[in-house]
């Protein structure tokens, strides 16, 4: 047997023999203990997760989120409440009586009557004032045909009405009562001038206002131009389809029939009576059937 000390050790060259005795031994158990040893050289165990603590951490996190969200909601409600107070309850947008302007009244529709309705909105926020509601109330005033209500922010309002003169005066005995085209009695202002207003003779004012023939006459009279109204000296309304107006004490007599197709009838009458070649020496124009007028 050869001497073991004489064995040639490999140098790692390709194809050479390797002496296993010279190789470094790997002790995996020792290496593992070394890597897991604590600061005192004692082997430590892998970290164990505490699920109870993790659960408490999640709960604390959830509570923080809830608290943040609650604070955000409360802050939003506070802002909303402040905004509502500012818009609807503060004096910033509050409509005062002194900030309401009224125009369009005349001797038959008093400014006081209009203002009473407009002033009913005083003390409210301008955001709560309904212009449509005010306008509708104003149109219920006898003699008011149109009403325009507008807001001027931050806290004023303007009211403009179109007030008519009476469509006619109803004469019952020695009493004259002014009425509008909708058969509503007007409350005249002091010293109201009734000159140039057509007069309809009736037996009883209250009863006549319910009579269809009188209503038709008032509708026609209310629509006529002022130049023609000034010339009317007599109105007859025996039936609802035989309304007749006499101009300048009989110089012209216009038979309107009823109030249907009124604009067309007025256009036909205007053309006939203002054209000498058409009217000639005739005095009566019947436009009950406006497309077939009759001249007598």
Steps between C-alpha positions, in 0.01 A plus 500: 500500500635842416564743775199725547724797569639462153168537332507789260229761566310631206538863410160521340626446154271344250502117517704492826403302808354690799590411858168495685682533828613846408150628416315738744227323689152667499322458829150622415368457850776717646453762229126518567559543873754773428260695277214478749703581810393807699717776642594273794578208276172328584304364209191709432170380357341647188263795574153390604208725375267617779157494332326661796729803479451520126124497554528783751711699254237455229229617740702807593553577133129456429413734787737762361334476158153526654607799707641676192189432295272612782696822535474559125122443505454731799710766331291469182177526699633807679586664167160405355321635807691826478416529130128436562497760776677750276267451203164462674513647851764771515438865416737486203222393258196609703245701301397817679192710424713801418677299228179422305431734208156524335408658165210502252213604728239736363188680616301176493760264646660651808863457589392418854306195379801376305739567788287307749560184298868572438565584866365160599839360393697731729704329771576196284828404345503602135566133421160412653303769316290356215471757223238285324283494810523879539426551130192276514367689802551834328311386191200433722473873569217641285650705219843334499561322171872428540742479791877459495686422821879475510761452772810713534759330716603521770170622651265710287202438270324700230132475405371634171134474400299596196184659631204551268240766496150362547369311200166665568286672755185313598220749552216396727278800559727785605782269616808432287716197577835451333575145382791346311498269199467197729181634658672593825402811690775759533561693816564847368753732655375839610431745216507228235405631157223306326500708184540302181402170662214314323177471699270197506155554645386214723224442755720348767881505510550178694258307281637641175855392586376141482323557168682349204400780261651762734817290538533480120456877473766563765746269321450690174517845659814412693679397179412804289765768434471811714422717197184300430404471866507877528242522217251250648181669612279196544536126558220246464522138605155351456643153433848354521537491122359844419743737672478841335692824550388841379770755416458878515125490563418286197767605250612137498331188637710186537329165548760267651289195569696317774866523605624216278766582236524842657837599351379417151176693556689808620729486194200478263319787675812719492545442128138567414428813706830666409463451127249746347485292182378204704272656763359769269187651654418190699493513880473139623762227478406149605800272563317218676646291218833680448579338166164616365446847645172679432494874441171690523 
